[in-house]
Amino acid sequence: MKGRTRLIVIIIGIIVIALVAWQWTRDTDTVSTRDYPGFVNHIEIDIPEDVRAQWEVGLRTELAVLEQDPENLGSLQAVAVLNKSMGDLATARRYAERYIEVNALNPTAWVILGDIAWDMEDYETAESSYVKAISLSTDENVFFKLERLWREQFPER
């Protein structure tokens, strides 16, 4: 009898693990909710209430679009930029990274990720994002951002 009880417990455990794993695989099209340890994840930005209200309406609209189409590039970019503008850097970065997963060939997406990473004080990611953006398009503004980053954070380069 003890052997059967133990077997049943093991089978139930395996079923639970399989269900959790199945749910994780279903959530691959969504953006995770983790923060970035060791980096600035949120900053306080003094935004007028009417402006914040407008941005929040825009944010809700874009999130509704993403519920219907999780790979909508315009909405992914808008959500990243709006969250950065409101100081939620971790969420902004997750959406920028999701955008790049869907379309890694857009230099603007790499610049947005670089700007967010810079604000998070993740200078290595900012640098690599700007370099990737430059490899895709020779926008002189990105050169200036990269030069400023090197001068301020990597003076030895």
N, C-alpha and C positions, 0 to 999 in steps of 0.2 A: 504494500500500500504506500509506503514512504517513497518508493521509487517512482510510482505513478504520479504522486503529488509533485515531486521534484521535476519530473518530465513536463507536467502541465505548466508549472511555473516557468520553466525554461521556454516552452512554446509560446506562452503569453508574452514573455519578455522579448522574444524574437519578433513577434507580431507587432508589439509596440514600437520597437526599433525600426521595423520596416515601414510602419505608418509614418513615423517622424521623418524618415529618409525620403519617403514618397512625397510628403508635404514640402520638404526642402527643394526637391527637384521641380515641383510645380511652381515654386516661388522664384525661379531663376530669372523670369522676365521683370521682376520688380526690383526696386532699389532697397538695399539692406538698411538696417537702422543702427548700425554700429557707429561709434565715434572713432576718432583717430587719436589714440593715446600718445601723449608726449607733444602734441601740437595744439595750437589754439583752435578750439572747435566753435566757439561762439564769441562774438564781440558785441558790445553795446553801441548802437549807432543812434544818434539823436535825429529822428526823422519826424517831421510834422505829422500829426495824426491823420490829416486828410490824405497826405501822400501815402502813408502806411496803409490806410484803408483801401486806396486805389490799388496798391501793389498786392494786397491780400486778395482782392477780388480777382485780379489777373492771375495770381497764383492758384486760387481755387479753380478758375476756369481751365488753366493748363493742366492741373492735376486731373480734372474731369476728362479732358481729352486723353490723357495717358491711361486712364482706366479703360477706355475703349480701344486705344492703340498704344501699347506700351513702348513701341519703337518710333513714335512720332518725334522726329528730330527737332522740329521747331519747338515743340512743347518741352522736350528734355532740356534744350538750351535755355528756354525762357525760365523754367523752374530753377535751373542752376543760377542764372543771373539774378533773378528776383530774390532767392534765398541769400546769395552773397550780399546783395544790396541791403537786406534787412539784418545782416549780421549772423545768419545761421550758416557758418562756413562748412560744417560737417555735412549738412544736407546738400548744400550747393556742390560740394566736391563729389558726393555720391552720384548726383544727377549728371555732372560733367563726365565722370568716369563711365556712367551708363551710356551716355551719348557716344563716347569714344569706342565703347564695346560694339555699338551698332554701326558707327561710321568713323573709322580711325583716319580717314583721309581728309578730313576737314581741318585746315589749319586754325580756323577760328576756335574750334572746340579745344584744341591744344593750348591756345592762348588763354582761353577762359580758365582751363584747368591750372595753367601756370599762375594766373592772377590769384586764383583761390588759394593755391598752395603757398604762394608768397604771403598772403594775409594770414595763413595758418602758421607761418614761420617754418614751413617745410621747404627749405631752400633747394634741396637736392631735386625734389619733384618739380619745383618751379623751373629750375634750370633745364632739366631734361624735357619738360613740356615745351619750353620756348625753343630749344634746339630742334625738337620734332616739328614744331610749327614752321621754323625756318627751312627745314628740309623739304617741306611741302609747298612753301610759298615764300618768296623773298620780300616780305613786308618790312619796310625799314623801321616801323614802330616796334616790331618785335626785337629787332637788333638793338634798339635803344633800351628796351626793357631788360634784355639779356646783359647788355653792357652795364647798366645800373645795378643789376643783381650782382654781377661779378665785382664791381667796385665796392659795393656796400657789404656783401656777405663773403666774398671770396677774393680779398685783395691780393692774395698770392698768385692768382691766375693772370 
